[in-house]
């Protein structure tokens, strides 16, 4: 892996990180950082990223990573066991712990610029992050059952349900309100 640009935004790879960047499968960009997932499922993070937790102490957790989603201030890593690891600015530590307890049996994660949505094996959806960017799905939560897939824009999410209907939430100006076209 080679990178360039501002040193504080991931444009420089420290030696201890560079040694871990072997057999890289995918690169993901955060606001000022990069996340690499390797073929063995390990994840490596570098750049200017303020984490709520000490990443080196979580090295064992950074295994079997299937998907990565990032906002400007946080990263969600989906593990093969269906758990989601949360890194970055999530608010109070207690809130992050309570959220991680809900994030089990997850099959997909998606992000807007400020929020996340996790699709669980049951077809239900868990959201968190900035309310106006899709982090608050309470108005449509009852409809978020039997979901097959989730898509995102910068500020909104749309879920496709098993009956073919679509449920949208987030900023209505940016895709979060599908009421005008729902009958089509």
matplotlib code that plots the C-alpha trace (Angstrom):
import matplotlib.pyplot as plt

x = [0.0, 1.3, -0.3, 0.4, -1.1, -1.3, 0.5, -2.3, -4.9, -3.5, -0.9, 1.9, 2.0, 4.0, 6.6, 4.7, 1.6, 3.3, 4.6, 1.0, -0.2, 0.4, -2.2, -4.6, -8.0, -9.7, -9.0, -11.7, -11.4, -12.6, -12.6, -8.9, -7.8, -7.7, -8.8, -7.3, -8.8, -6.4, -7.1, -6.9, -9.7, -7.6, -8.2, -5.5, -6.3, -4.0, -4.2, -5.6, -8.5, -9.6, -10.7, -12.8, -10.8, -7.2, -6.9, -3.8, -5.6, -8.3, -6.0, -7.8, -11.1, -9.8, -10.1, -12.5, -13.7, -16.2, -17.3, -16.3, -18.5, -17.4, -18.8, -16.6, -16.0, -16.6, -16.0, -18.1, -16.4, -18.7, -17.1, -17.8, -19.6, -22.2, -20.8, -20.1, -17.0, -17.5, -14.6, -14.4, -16.7, -19.8, -20.7, -20.5, -18.7, -21.8, -24.0, -21.5, -21.5, -25.4, -25.4, -22.9, -25.2, -27.9, -25.4, -25.4, -26.4, -25.7, -25.3, -24.7, -23.6, -24.0, -23.1, -24.1, -21.9, -23.0, -24.9, -24.9, -27.6, -27.1, -29.2, -29.7, -30.2, -33.8, -34.5, -34.7, -32.6, -30.6, -29.6, -27.3, -25.5, -26.7, -30.5, -30.8, -28.5, -30.4, -29.3, -32.9, -35.3, -38.0, -40.6, -40.2, -39.0, -42.3, -41.8, -38.2, -39.0, -38.4, -35.7, -33.5, -31.0, -30.0, -28.6, -27.3, -26.8, -24.8, -27.7, -30.3, -31.0, -33.4, -34.3, -35.8, -38.2, -39.0, -42.4, -40.6, -41.5, -39.0, -38.7, -36.6, -35.4, -33.0, -32.8, -35.9, -34.1, -31.5, -33.5, -34.9, -38.5, -40.0, -43.7, -44.0, -43.1, -44.2, -47.2, -45.0]
y = [0.0, 3.4, 6.7, 10.4, 13.7, 15.3, 13.4, 14.0, 12.7, 9.2, 10.4, 8.8, 5.2, 4.7, 1.9, -0.2, 0.0, -0.5, -3.9, -5.0, -3.9, -7.3, -9.2, -6.2, -7.1, -3.6, -0.1, 2.1, 5.9, 7.7, 11.5, 11.7, 8.1, 4.8, 1.3, -1.7, -5.1, -8.0, -11.4, -13.0, -10.7, -8.4, -4.7, -2.0, 1.7, 4.7, 8.5, 11.2, 9.4, 10.1, 6.8, 6.4, 3.2, 2.1, 0.3, -1.7, -3.3, -4.4, -6.2, -9.5, -7.9, -6.7, -10.2, -11.7, -8.3, -8.7, -5.1, -1.6, 1.5, 5.0, 8.4, 11.5, 10.7, 7.0, 3.5, 0.4, -3.0, -6.0, -9.2, -12.7, -13.6, -10.9, -8.5, -4.9, -3.1, 0.6, 3.0, 6.8, 9.5, 7.8, 9.8, 8.5, 5.1, 3.7, 4.5, 2.7, -0.4, -0.5, -0.1, -2.9, -5.2, -4.5, -5.1, -8.9, -11.2, -8.3, -9.1, -5.7, -2.2, 1.1, 4.7, 8.2, 11.1, 11.1, 7.9, 4.1, 1.4, -2.2, -4.9, -7.9, -11.5, -11.2, -8.5, -5.7, -2.6, -0.8, 2.9, 5.3, 8.6, 12.1, 12.1, 14.3, 12.1, 8.8, 8.0, 8.3, 5.8, 6.0, 7.4, 4.4, 1.7, -0.3, -0.5, -1.7, -5.4, -8.0, -5.8, -7.4, -4.6, -1.1, 1.7, 5.2, 8.7, 11.4, 12.1, 9.3, 5.6, 3.5, -0.1, -2.6, -5.0, -8.6, -7.4, -5.0, -1.8, 0.8, 2.6, 5.8, 7.9, 10.7, 14.1, 14.4, 16.7, 14.1, 10.9, 10.4, 11.0, 8.7, 9.5, 11.5, 8.4, 5.6, 4.7, 4.3]
z = [0.0, -0.9, 0.0, -0.3, 0.8, 4.2, 6.9, 9.4, 7.0, 6.3, 3.7, 5.8, 6.9, 10.2, 10.0, 12.6, 10.5, 7.1, 8.3, 8.9, 5.4, 3.6, 1.5, 1.6, 0.2, 0.4, 1.4, 3.0, 3.6, 6.6, 6.9, 7.9, 8.0, 6.1, 7.1, 5.3, 5.5, 4.7, 3.1, 6.6, 7.8, 10.0, 9.9, 10.1, 10.8, 10.3, 9.9, 12.2, 13.8, 17.3, 18.8, 22.0, 22.7, 22.5, 19.2, 20.0, 23.0, 20.6, 18.2, 18.8, 17.9, 14.5, 13.0, 10.6, 9.3, 6.4, 5.9, 6.9, 6.9, 7.9, 8.6, 9.1, 12.7, 13.3, 11.8, 12.0, 11.3, 10.6, 11.8, 10.4, 13.7, 13.1, 15.7, 14.9, 16.4, 16.8, 16.7, 16.8, 18.0, 19.2, 22.2, 25.7, 26.2, 28.0, 24.9, 22.7, 24.9, 24.9, 21.1, 20.6, 22.6, 19.9, 17.1, 17.0, 14.1, 11.7, 8.0, 6.5, 7.6, 5.7, 6.5, 5.6, 6.3, 9.9, 10.7, 10.4, 9.7, 10.4, 8.8, 11.2, 10.1, 11.4, 8.8, 11.4, 11.3, 14.0, 13.4, 15.2, 14.7, 13.7, 13.7, 10.6, 8.6, 9.2, 12.8, 14.0, 12.4, 15.1, 12.7, 10.4, 12.9, 12.7, 8.9, 9.2, 9.4, 6.7, 5.2, 2.5, 1.8, 2.8, 0.7, 1.6, 0.3, 2.2, 4.5, 4.2, 4.1, 2.0, 2.8, 0.4, 2.1, 1.1, -0.4, -2.8, -0.9, 0.0, 3.4, 3.5, 6.4, 7.1, 5.5, 3.3, 0.9, 0.2, -0.2, 3.3, 2.3, -0.4, 0.2, -3.1, -5.1, -2.8, -5.0, -8.1]

ax = plt.figure().add_subplot(projection="3d")
ax.plot(x, y, z, "-o")
ax.set_aspect("equal")
plt.show()
